[in-house]
Amino acid sequence: MNPGRASGEGSAIVALGLTKRFRGGQVAVDDLHLDVPRGSVFGFLGPNGSGKTTTIRMLLGLVAPTGGSCEVLGRPMPAGLAAALPKVGALVEGPAFYPYLSGRDNLLRFDAADPMADPRTAKRRVGAALDRVGLGAAAGKRFRAYSLGMRQRLAIAGALLGPRELLVLDEPTNGLDPQGTREVRALIKEVAADGTTVFVSSHLLAEVEQMCTDIGVMRAGRLVAQGTITGLRAGHPPRVRVETPHPGQAAAVLDRLGLTGVRTGDDEVTADLGDRAPEAVCAELVGDGVAVRGFAVVRPSLEELFVGLTGEGFDVDG
Ligand SMILES: Nc1ncnc2c1ncn2[C@@H]1O[C@H](COP(=O)(O)OP(=O)(O)OP(=O)(O)O)[C@@H](O)[C@H]1O
């Protein structure tokens, strides 16, 4: 199900027609087909209320689907819950930590509440998880003295108390200050670099663009786009923009070079770059006597891609 990816064969998560209709009739997730490749950092993007949390809750066996099916790490859910869950770290509703206990003691309590965790190895695993999230030095500090970023890193450490193949994080940067957001983002990248698949939901497009390899976009319970960020971009090639007082002359040069989609404005010309080297294009323009005031290669932002994919804007700041 995952052609073209060199490493991490197979899918970490597959959903086939997954649907959740709540009792009141509200369809929170509607016929969702999802394929999360192993080894990816998969950004599950969508505005508030688009069905991300409900999907995650179904994947983790916390709520039963009313239609369709899903697999996590090759196990059908919820039947394969006991086999899959020890390899899955999840942060859905953040764990409640005791303010007067240290980060370490909080994690020891948290681990003790997990019937699948081995108490004999608790100390070692807690120490390793704290180191993993960069809280080794602050392990003995009381939770209430932790910054927002440290608190969230502790919560993620709670999801990393065993060796995990998949980490599921629901809006892990929600409510964090910019520093905390940076810390969590860096941590996610580190965890992914170790080979763990990360499935992370977010309503922030820029955030997903910065840390994810793959994305799925939810809108009103439906998946409206899915793919690798590079793949989505490849369908929308970069354009060159030439600022010049001679747009007609510049357009003629670009035409001659075989660039397509040439559009002429007042003081600029744009065109699809294709596989041409931008420096060669610039040199041709200058060689032909075009006064080049500005030259840029413009790649479409993810936001522009979504407008193209969904035919509408994507307000993800809400
Ligand atoms: N237990 C429930 N009963 C009825 N409706 C629900 C329930 N849980 C969620 N919903 C509705 O389902 C829709 C999707 O909610 P969900 O929480 O999955 O979205 P979300 O994308 O995670 O948004 P958020 O980021 O705000 O959590 C919303 O309209 C929500 O009101």
The ligand as an SDF file (V2000), in Angstrom:
LIG
                    3D

 31 33  0  0  0  0  0  0  0  0999 V2000
  -19.0850   12.4870   21.9830 N   0  0  0  0  0  0  0  0  0  0  0  0
  -19.5730   13.2350   20.9970 C   0  0  0  0  0  0  0  0  0  0  0  0
  -20.8940   13.3250   20.7600 N   0  0  0  0  0  0  0  0  0  0  0  0
  -21.3880   14.0740   19.7520 C   0  0  0  0  0  0  0  0  0  0  0  0
  -20.6340   14.7840   18.8920 N   0  0  0  0  0  0  0  0  0  0  0  0
  -19.2980   14.7480   19.0670 C   0  0  0  0  0  0  0  0  0  0  0  0
  -18.6950   13.9860   20.1180 C   0  0  0  0  0  0  0  0  0  0  0  0
  -17.3370   14.1400   20.0270 N   0  0  0  0  0  0  0  0  0  0  0  0
  -17.1230   14.9610   18.9780 C   0  0  0  0  0  0  0  0  0  0  0  0
  -18.2870   15.3380   18.4120 N   0  0  0  0  0  0  0  0  0  0  0  0
  -18.4430   16.2080   17.2320 C   0  0  0  0  0  0  0  0  0  0  0  0
  -17.7700   15.6310   16.1530 O   0  0  0  0  0  0  0  0  0  0  0  0
  -17.1180   16.6220   15.3510 C   0  0  0  0  0  0  0  0  0  0  0  0
  -15.6460   16.3270   15.2360 C   0  0  0  0  0  0  0  0  0  0  0  0
  -15.0200   16.5160   16.4800 O   0  0  0  0  0  0  0  0  0  0  0  0
  -13.4860   16.1900   16.7660 P   0  0  0  0  0  0  0  0  0  0  0  0
  -13.2040   16.5060   18.1930 O   0  0  0  0  0  0  0  0  0  0  0  0
  -13.1760   14.8270   16.2960 O   0  0  0  0  0  0  0  0  0  0  0  0
  -12.7650   17.2260   15.8160 O   0  0  0  0  0  0  0  0  0  0  0  0
  -11.2820   17.7490   15.8590 P   0  0  0  0  0  0  0  0  0  0  0  0
  -10.8940   17.9410   14.4280 O   0  0  0  0  0  0  0  0  0  0  0  0
  -10.4210   16.8890   16.6880 O   0  0  0  0  0  0  0  0  0  0  0  0
  -11.4420   19.1560   16.5140 O   0  0  0  0  0  0  0  0  0  0  0  0
  -10.7060   19.7290   17.8070 P   0  0  0  0  0  0  0  0  0  0  0  0
   -9.3690   20.1290   17.3260 O   0  0  0  0  0  0  0  0  0  0  0  0
  -11.5920   20.8910   18.1750 O   0  0  0  0  0  0  0  0  0  0  0  0
  -10.7250   18.6250   18.8440 O   0  0  0  0  0  0  0  0  0  0  0  0
  -17.4070   17.9450   16.0380 C   0  0  0  0  0  0  0  0  0  0  0  0
  -18.4720   18.5740   15.3650 O   0  0  0  0  0  0  0  0  0  0  0  0
  -17.7860   17.5520   17.4320 C   0  0  0  0  0  0  0  0  0  0  0  0
  -18.6820   18.4900   17.9930 O   0  0  0  0  0  0  0  0  0  0  0  0
  1  2  1  0
  2  3  1  0
  2  7  2  0
  3  4  2  0
  4  5  1  0
  5  6  2  0
  6  7  1  0
  6 10  1  0
  7  8  1  0
  8  9  2  0
  9 10  1  0
 10 11  1  0
 11 12  1  0
 11 30  1  0
 12 13  1  0
 13 14  1  0
 13 28  1  0
 14 15  1  0
 15 16  1  0
 16 17  2  0
 16 18  1  0
 16 19  1  0
 19 20  1  0
 20 21  2  0
 20 22  1  0
 20 23  1  0
 23 24  1  0
 24 25  2  0
 24 26  1  0
 24 27  1  0
 28 29  1  0
 28 30  1  0
 30 31  1  0
M  END
$$$$
